[in-house]
């Protein structure tokens, strides 16, 4: 799998052999925090970005849109363990 950076602020994304895209949920939230800081929004860790979207799984399509990451639903979530437990988000673009 190759790794590329998509969006603004950029999110590291892996492209699978099936043409789907994978990103760690924590990387999307980090980019969301940078987005909020750049645009002068207030971040509340238990919620997300006030007036924009929460840091919750159902808001991933909104965040990918704000970050200008190409995506198409459905968006899937997978649990992984790579030195620590994390969530991975998977989506297609066509």
NORWO-V922457 format. One line per field, one symbol per residue. psi: psi as a letter, one per 20 degrees, with the letter a starting at -180 (. if undefined). burial: b if it has 24 or more other ideal C-beta (glycine too) atoms within 12 Angstrom, else e. A space follows every 50 residues. Layout:
BEGIN
psi = ???
burial = ???
END
This chain:
BEGIN
psi = pqprpqroqqpppppriijrqpqpghhghghhggggghjkqppohifcop ifqrmqhijghgghghilppqpqqpqpqpronirprqppprri.
burial = eeeeebbebebbbbeeeeebbbbbbebbbebbbebbeeeeeebeeeebbe ebbebeeebbebbbebbebebeeebeeeeeeeeeeebbbbbeee
END
